[in-house]
Amino acid sequence: VCSVIMESKGQELELPFADDFHLHLRDGKVTASCLEQMKGVARAIIMPNLKPPVVNTKMALAYRERILKALPKGKDFTPLMTLYMTDKTSPEDIKEAKASGHVYAVKLYPKGVTTNSDSGVTDIKNVYAAMEEMAKVGMPLLIHGEVFTPTVDFFDREKVFLKEVMEPVVSAHPKLKIVMEHITTEDAVKFVSACGPNVGATITPHHLLYNRNAIFNKGLCPHMFCLPILKREEHRKALVAAATSGNPKFFAGTDSAPHPKSKKESACGCAGCYVGFASVELYAETFAEQGALSKLPAFLCSQGAKFYGLEPQTGKKLKLVKKPWKVPAEFELGDDVVVPLRAGGEIEWTLTLL
């Protein structure tokens, strides 16, 4: 699957094109910008929290066509579509989605918890019937794992969600495939590890690289604000250990979430980090630092695919070389611009297509 070449000048790694099991491409001109800048990713689970949200198969298929139309000429990329779960999502919706052949999962946002989640689920039991059908047809449930309760400390929302929501859901639906998305805490690592093989988790590159201090480095840093929010160093270390362990329950999901610069640098800045321009290279930094570069291909190319029941990536290859490069201060984002993660700084690895 991969080869790691040790040289006097550093390291090189050859691997297949990657999967991204949690990607925001937005819509319209922004989609084209994101696809143009994305490197080394051959397919991705596409998040459905548009305005209006993608709540049924017809909308998902139409969104898929818009993505394919926006692809740069010659770029090989497969969007794996999802539905946005609401209180009204029915077993019939699930059956139709499965029959389409292009909808691969359903995303559950607790109402109000993140960007465009106002149509999210208000009570988990409202969607138990839909979950039962998902278990029958083998369609994974993707969960944004945070409570939206004013009395719960912002940094504890994931921990509380595990007890109040995840435990009952896993217990009530033992055959349902569940992905706890973009986990951020040691608590979530332990929870997912203790569950059966039907429960997995995605981990983002920024939650592996940074702790919550990055949000407040020399002032308030809006481009480091994401949801779930960055946590303490002890939690970052737990995520790194899980990602680099080779445990197939954990796999790549970037949660690359572009917002216009003007909406991030504002009185009420949007949540999300833009990492899709260099996700493979950013993951490589963490794995190399841990001496686990040989485990990166499985994390990026096969562990998530196996969980979803997809064929692992083969064929076209990528090459990572330990060669720093400077990140632009901005990227085009439709008619606007986006400030990427580590803008103006350096990324340690360079990616080329073989």
N, C-alpha and C positions, 0 to 999 in steps of 0.2 A: 504494500500500500504506500510506503514511503521510504525514503532513504535519507539518513542524516550523515552529512559529510563534514568531518572535522578538518580544519585547515589551520595553518599557523596564523592566518589573518583573521580568523573567527570561525563562524559556522554558516552552513548552508543547509537548506531543507527543501526537498522536492515532495510535493503532495498533490492529490487531486484537487479540483475545484471544490470550494466549500459549500456547505449548507448554512442558511441562517434561519433558525426556527422562531424568529420574532423580529419582524421588520415592518417599519412604517414607510410607505411610499407616498402618502397623501394622495392628491388628485390633481388633475389639470397639468399646467406647465411645471409644477413642482415635481411631479412624478418623473418627467423626462430628465430634469436636473439630477435627481437622485440616481436614476439608472445610468446616466452618463458618468457620474463620479464613482459609482460602485465598481470595485475590482475584485476578481477572484471568487465571486459567489455565483453559483450556477442555478440555484433555486432557493426559494424562501417562503416561509409561512407569512402571509400578508395580513396585517392587522386591519380590522373592519371598522375602526372608530372614525369614520368620515362624518361629514355633515351633509345630508342625513346619514345615520349609520347603516351599514350593510346588514340588514336584518333578514333577508330571504335569498333564496337561490337565484332568482332573476336578477337581483341587484348585484350579487357576487359575480355572476357570469358577465354582466355588463361592465363591472369594474375590471375584471380580468381582461376583457377586450381592450379597455382603455390603456391598461398597463402594457399589453403586447404591442399596441399601436405606438406607444411612446418609446419603445426600445430603440436604442441607436442601431443603425444598420450594421448587421454582422454580429451583433451581441447575442450570445446564447444564454437565455435565462428563462426559467420556468416559475411563474407565480403560483403558489399553492394557496388557494383561497379559503377564507373562513367566514363564518356568520357571527354577527353580534347578537349575543343572547339578551333577551328582554324578559320581563315577567310573562309576556304572551307567547314566547317561543314554545311551539307545540311538537308532539311526536311526529306529526305530519310534515312539519318544517324540516325535521331531521331526516326523514325518509326521502324527501325530495332532494335535499342537499347531497345525501349519499349517492342517490341514483344519478346525479349530474356528472359524477366522475371528476369534478374539478374543485369540489369543496372538501377540505381535508380535516377540518376541525371547527369547533365553536368556541368563541371567546366570551368569558364571563367577566364583566366589570361590575363590581358593586357600585350602585348608583352614587355618582358624585366623587368617586375616589381619584380620578385622573382626567386627562384631556379627553373631552367629548364623551364623558361617561354619564351624562345626565339621563340617558335612556336605559341605564343599567339596571341590574336586578336589585329589587328592594328587600326581598326575603328569599333566601336560598330554597326554601321549600316550594316556592312558586314554580320552580323549574325542575322539580324532581321527576316529573313524568317525562320531560324531554331528556333528562339524563338517563333514564331507564332505556329509552329508545336508542340513545347514543351507545350505551353498553351493548345492546343487541346487535347493532350494525358495525360496531368497532370504530366509532368516530371519537377521537380524543376531545376532552374538555380542557380548555386552556384558561387558567385562572389568574387574574391579577389579585394577589393575595394580601390585601390590606383592608382593614375595617375603615369606615368613614364615620367615626363617632367622635364628636367634639370633646368628650371627656377623656379620650385616650391620647396619651402623649404621641406626638407626630412620629417620633423615632421608634415607637412600640407598636405601630399599627400592624406590622407583619406578624409579630409575635402573638398578638391578641387574636388575629385572624386564624392562626393555626389552631388555637384552642376552640374558638367560637364557631368556626365554619369548616375548616379543613377536616378536622377529626370527625364531625358528624357526616360530612359528605363521603369521605373514604369508607366509613363504617356502613353507611346506607347503600353504597354502590360499589361493592367489592370487585366487580368485574369491569368497571368503567376505567378507561385509560385517562389519567389526569396529568397535566403538566402544570406545575406551579411555576409561573412565569417570573423571570428576572428576580430570583431570590436574592436576598441581601443580608441575611443573618445566619449566625451559627445555629440558631433554633430551627430555621428552615432546612438547613443541611442535615441536621439530626433527624428531623421529622421525615424528610424524603428518604433518607437512608434506611430508616426503620420500617417504612412501608413496603408492600410487595412490589413485584416488578411492573405493576400497572401504574405506578406513580413515579414520575420523573420531574426534572426541573431544568430550566434554561438559566444561564448565567451570562451577564453582559461583560464586555471588555472593561468598561469604566468602573464597574463594581469590583473587578479584580485588581485594578490599578490604583484606585483612590479610596481613601476613607473620608469621613465627613469634614475633616479639616480643610479639604480642598475647596469647599464652598465658601470658606471665610478667609482664604489666603490673601493677606494684604488688602482686606476689604471684602465686600460681598461680591461673589463671582457668579453671576446669573447663568453662565454657560456650563456650570458644574451642577446646576440644580436639575434634578430628575426625580421621577416617581416610579418605584419607591426611592426614597432619598438615600444618599450615601450614609453608611453607618460607621460605628467605631472601628478602630484598627483590629480588634479581636475578631470582629465579624468578617472583615476583609480577608484576614488570614484563613478563616474557616472556609470561605468561598474558594480561595486559591488552592487549599488542600483538596477540596472536593473536585474542582475542575481538573487538576493535574494528577488525580489519583488513578485515572483509568476506569473508574466506576461508570458503567454504561448508563446509569440513571441521570447523569449530568451531561449536558451538551450545549452547543453554542446557540445563543439567541441574543442578537445585539441590542435590541430595543432602540435601534438608531431612529431618532425622533427629531426630524428637522423642523425648526421654527424660524421665521424671519427674524433677523437681528433686532428689528424694531420692537418685536413682541417679547423678546428675551430681555432686552435692555429697557425695561419699562417699569412703571410703578407696581405692576402685578405680573411679573415675568412668567412666561409659560414654562412648564416642566418638560425636560427632555434634553438629551445630549446627542449631537450629531456625530456618529462614528462610522457610518456606512461607507465613507470614502476610503477607509483604511482598516476595516475590521480584522482582517486576517493578520496584518502586521501588528496591530495592538494586542491581539490575543498572543501572538508570538513572544512579545516582551515578557508577559507573565510566565509562560511555559519555559522560556529560556532561562529566566532568572531562577526558576526552581530546578533547573537541570532536567527538565521533563519535555524537551522539545520533540522527542520521538513519540510522545503521546498526543501531540497537537493534531495530527491527521485524524485520529479516531474521534476526538472531541469535535472537530469541525466537519468531518466527512462521513462518519459511519454510525456513531452512537445515537444521534437523533434520528437518522434514517431508519435504523433498526426499531426504535421505539414506535415510529409512525408506520412501520410496515412497508417502507420504501426500499428500493435497491440502493446500496451505497454508491457514492460517487466514484466513477472510474473514468478512464479515457483521458481527456484534456488535463494537462498538468500545470502546476504553479511552481515557482522557485522563489524561496525566501533567502535573502542574503543579509548578513549582519553589516548593514551599511546605512548610516543615519541620513535622513533627509528632512528638510524644513517644511513644516505644514503651513499652507497659505493662511493669511489672516482671515480670509473670507472665501466662500464658494458661491457661485450663482445658485439662486433658488427661485426658479420661475422668473418673475419680474422683480424679485427682491434678492437679498443675499442672506446666507446663513454663516454663523461663526462656528467652525468645527471644534471638536475636542482638541486641546493642545494647540490652538491657533498661535502661529508665530514661533512655536517651539519645535522640537525635533522628535521624530519617531525613529527608533533604533533599527528597524528592519525595513528592507526594500523588497517589494513584490514584483515579479515579472512573470509574464505568461510564456510557457514553453511551446 
